[in-house]
Amino acid sequence: MSLHPSRRAILAGLAAGLAAPSIGRAQATARLVIVGGGFGGASAASFARRAHPELDVTLVEPQRSFVTCPYGNLVLAGRRGLDSITHSYDGLRARGVRVVHDRAAEVDPTARRIRLAGGEVLGFDRAILSPGIALRWGAIEGYDEAAAQRMPHGWVPGDGSQTRTLRRMLEEMPDGGVVGLAIPGNPFRCPPGPYERISMIAEYLRAHKPRSKILALDAKEGFSKQALFQDGWRALYGDMIEWVPASRDGKVTRVDPAAMEFETEFGTRHRVAVGNVIPPQRAADIAQPFANEGGWVPVDPVTFEARNAPGVHVVGDANAGTPMPKSGYVANSTAKQAVAAAAALLRGEAPPEPVYFNTCYSHVGPEYGISVVGVFRAGPDGIAEVSGSGGVSPRGDLPEQRRLEALYADAWYDSITGEMFG
Ligand SMILES: Cc1cc2nc3c(=O)[nH]c(=O)nc-3n(C[C@H](O)[C@H](O)[C@H](O)COP(=O)(O)OP(=O)(O)OC[C@H]3O[C@@H](n4cnc5c(N)ncnc54)[C@H](O)[C@@H]3O)c2cc1C
């Protein structure tokens, strides 16, 4: 478990010249610095200002506005514009968050300082990192940043250009072409995401290029909500989608963007009109000093402090070793716990006992939504799903259930982004 400093330890820290939290005064004086203004970081900043006015909150994020991954697949379907999934930081500013548009270059957990690329140095009493993922360039031979211009990943939205490029390529491809997807093994950001993407591309193709095919090459043997997705694909898109698991030569090991070819583990080459490569991943660069060999950050299950850096909480996709999926919902849930734990520890109190939630909705077609739910608790052996707490949507011909879940998905998106940025 983490080091939960007693009042004595905090006083010892102060005596040693560490940053001096002084909580309980009318004015906020304990400094919480948050790195990354996405699902985990914006949630943490918003929650900190709402629930802990004693915290002085600074958010460091290079992008001027945030384009969400969730609902990016609906942009590919042509259902939504990029504008509708782009969010401004003005709401957080209005809540009293200092938003600094820069990139964190280094976190020093001992001196409790974060150096920004632009030169500013921010001292902190507690830091929360939620920088998301980095793509493992080169893990698939031939797939680097230049290749991503021809075969976009659309997995780290940045300024939205990857999603825009993928959408344009779908619009420009001929009817009868093949859309190829390369899907990674676990763990990766958003386990159901690639399969929602397949669904949304199929929705677009069925309406506009019905002779086209989708070839989904997967480095795994199975996937989240598999039976539900495959039921929906058969019902809505007939034989348009072919999903190939690793054991049937689904693992893409090399790409040739000039020839628009995927090559698999056993040497099969596939020519594609549009190539969407979702490569293997790890925690973003700024979190790497705290990461394990797999590239993810081990954390305390109650406070989400990095195991090797007390005082630095790592939430969102960057952390490791929990059974919870890498989702926006989990990033939001763990961010709130990290803020509550940080505030308690700054007061010299024990952190609250956490309950973590996840619901991942996926759109399969028009008025056709499905979901997976889980509730998790921290125990002596780490985080575990509460037995009987979750599950997936029921199978069967259930049009009203599917229609409602599509509506719930929209409501979820509006409420979580409203909470983060409103
Ligand atoms: C196609 C797709 C669909 C998805 N759909 C869903 C869904 O329906 N529901 C769901 O719950 N989840 C969904 N997800 C997953 C969800 O997007 C992620 O789990 C979530 O964004 C993780 O939050 P995060 O805070 O860890 O990272 P992010 O939300 O990516 O935020 C990270 C932020 O950190 C910033 N950053 C990085 N490095 C630095 C640095 N050095 N200094 C400062 N800032 C930095 C980045 O610019 C970025 O803004 C989807 C993902 C994809 C790809």
The ligand as an SDF file (V2000), in Angstrom:
LIG
                    3D

 53 58  0  0  0  0  0  0  0  0999 V2000
  -12.1530    5.4210  -30.7660 C   0  0  0  0  0  0  0  0  0  0  0  0
  -12.2690    5.4800  -29.2760 C   0  0  0  0  0  0  0  0  0  0  0  0
  -13.5150    5.4620  -28.6840 C   0  0  0  0  0  0  0  0  0  0  0  0
  -13.6270    5.4960  -27.3010 C   0  0  0  0  0  0  0  0  0  0  0  0
  -14.8660    5.4640  -26.7360 N   0  0  0  0  0  0  0  0  0  0  0  0
  -14.9970    5.4620  -25.3940 C   0  0  0  0  0  0  0  0  0  0  0  0
  -16.2930    5.4200  -24.7880 C   0  0  0  0  0  0  0  0  0  0  0  0
  -17.3180    5.3690  -25.4770 O   0  0  0  0  0  0  0  0  0  0  0  0
  -16.3670    5.4240  -23.4410 N   0  0  0  0  0  0  0  0  0  0  0  0
  -15.2570    5.4990  -22.6470 C   0  0  0  0  0  0  0  0  0  0  0  0
  -15.3990    5.5220  -21.4190 O   0  0  0  0  0  0  0  0  0  0  0  0
  -14.0110    5.5410  -23.1890 N   0  0  0  0  0  0  0  0  0  0  0  0
  -13.8540    5.5280  -24.5300 C   0  0  0  0  0  0  0  0  0  0  0  0
  -12.5970    5.5840  -25.0920 N   0  0  0  0  0  0  0  0  0  0  0  0
  -11.3980    5.5830  -24.2160 C   0  0  0  0  0  0  0  0  0  0  0  0
  -11.0620    6.9780  -23.6790 C   0  0  0  0  0  0  0  0  0  0  0  0
  -10.9040    7.8870  -24.7380 O   0  0  0  0  0  0  0  0  0  0  0  0
   -9.7660    6.9310  -22.8780 C   0  0  0  0  0  0  0  0  0  0  0  0
   -9.8010    5.8490  -21.9950 O   0  0  0  0  0  0  0  0  0  0  0  0
   -9.5990    8.2330  -22.0930 C   0  0  0  0  0  0  0  0  0  0  0  0
   -9.4510    9.3090  -22.9990 O   0  0  0  0  0  0  0  0  0  0  0  0
   -8.4030    8.1460  -21.1430 C   0  0  0  0  0  0  0  0  0  0  0  0
   -8.2640    9.3510  -20.4590 O   0  0  0  0  0  0  0  0  0  0  0  0
   -6.8070    9.9210  -20.1170 P   0  0  0  0  0  0  0  0  0  0  0  0
   -7.0270   11.1250  -19.2780 O   0  0  0  0  0  0  0  0  0  0  0  0
   -5.9490    8.8350  -19.6200 O   0  0  0  0  0  0  0  0  0  0  0  0
   -6.2090   10.3140  -21.5480 O   0  0  0  0  0  0  0  0  0  0  0  0
   -6.7320   11.4080  -22.5850 P   0  0  0  0  0  0  0  0  0  0  0  0
   -8.1940   11.5820  -22.4700 O   0  0  0  0  0  0  0  0  0  0  0  0
   -6.1650   11.0120  -23.9060 O   0  0  0  0  0  0  0  0  0  0  0  0
   -6.0320   12.7490  -22.1290 O   0  0  0  0  0  0  0  0  0  0  0  0
   -4.6310   12.8590  -22.0920 C   0  0  0  0  0  0  0  0  0  0  0  0
   -4.2550   14.3300  -22.2570 C   0  0  0  0  0  0  0  0  0  0  0  0
   -2.9400   14.5110  -21.7670 O   0  0  0  0  0  0  0  0  0  0  0  0
   -2.2710   15.4240  -22.5990 C   0  0  0  0  0  0  0  0  0  0  0  0
   -0.8190   15.2100  -22.4180 N   0  0  0  0  0  0  0  0  0  0  0  0
   -0.0730   14.1540  -22.8350 C   0  0  0  0  0  0  0  0  0  0  0  0
    1.2170   14.3290  -22.4990 N   0  0  0  0  0  0  0  0  0  0  0  0
    1.2680   15.5120  -21.8200 C   0  0  0  0  0  0  0  0  0  0  0  0
    2.3290   16.2460  -21.2270 C   0  0  0  0  0  0  0  0  0  0  0  0
    3.6000   15.8150  -21.2320 N   0  0  0  0  0  0  0  0  0  0  0  0
    2.0310   17.4330  -20.6350 N   0  0  0  0  0  0  0  0  0  0  0  0
    0.7540   17.8950  -20.6060 C   0  0  0  0  0  0  0  0  0  0  0  0
   -0.2840   17.2410  -21.1600 N   0  0  0  0  0  0  0  0  0  0  0  0
   -0.0230   16.0680  -21.7770 C   0  0  0  0  0  0  0  0  0  0  0  0
   -2.7970   15.1220  -23.9900 C   0  0  0  0  0  0  0  0  0  0  0  0
   -2.6390   16.2370  -24.8570 O   0  0  0  0  0  0  0  0  0  0  0  0
   -4.2580   14.7960  -23.7090 C   0  0  0  0  0  0  0  0  0  0  0  0
   -5.0930   15.9220  -23.8520 O   0  0  0  0  0  0  0  0  0  0  0  0
  -12.4520    5.5710  -26.4940 C   0  0  0  0  0  0  0  0  0  0  0  0
  -11.1990    5.6010  -27.0940 C   0  0  0  0  0  0  0  0  0  0  0  0
  -11.0860    5.5410  -28.4800 C   0  0  0  0  0  0  0  0  0  0  0  0
   -9.7290    5.5880  -29.1070 C   0  0  0  0  0  0  0  0  0  0  0  0
  1  2  1  0
  2  3  1  0
  2 52  2  0
  3  4  2  0
  4  5  1  0
  4 50  1  0
  5  6  2  0
  6  7  1  0
  6 13  1  0
  7  8  2  0
  7  9  1  0
  9 10  1  0
 10 11  2  0
 10 12  1  0
 12 13  2  0
 13 14  1  0
 14 15  1  0
 14 50  1  0
 15 16  1  0
 16 17  1  0
 16 18  1  0
 18 19  1  0
 18 20  1  0
 20 21  1  0
 20 22  1  0
 22 23  1  0
 23 24  1  0
 24 25  2  0
 24 26  1  0
 24 27  1  0
 27 28  1  0
 28 29  2  0
 28 30  1  0
 28 31  1  0
 31 32  1  0
 32 33  1  0
 33 34  1  0
 33 48  1  0
 34 35  1  0
 35 36  1  0
 35 46  1  0
 36 37  1  0
 36 45  1  0
 37 38  2  0
 38 39  1  0
 39 40  1  0
 39 45  2  0
 40 41  1  0
 40 42  2  0
 42 43  1  0
 43 44  2  0
 44 45  1  0
 46 47  1  0
 46 48  1  0
 48 49  1  0
 50 51  2  0
 51 52  1  0
 52 53  1  0
M  END
$$$$
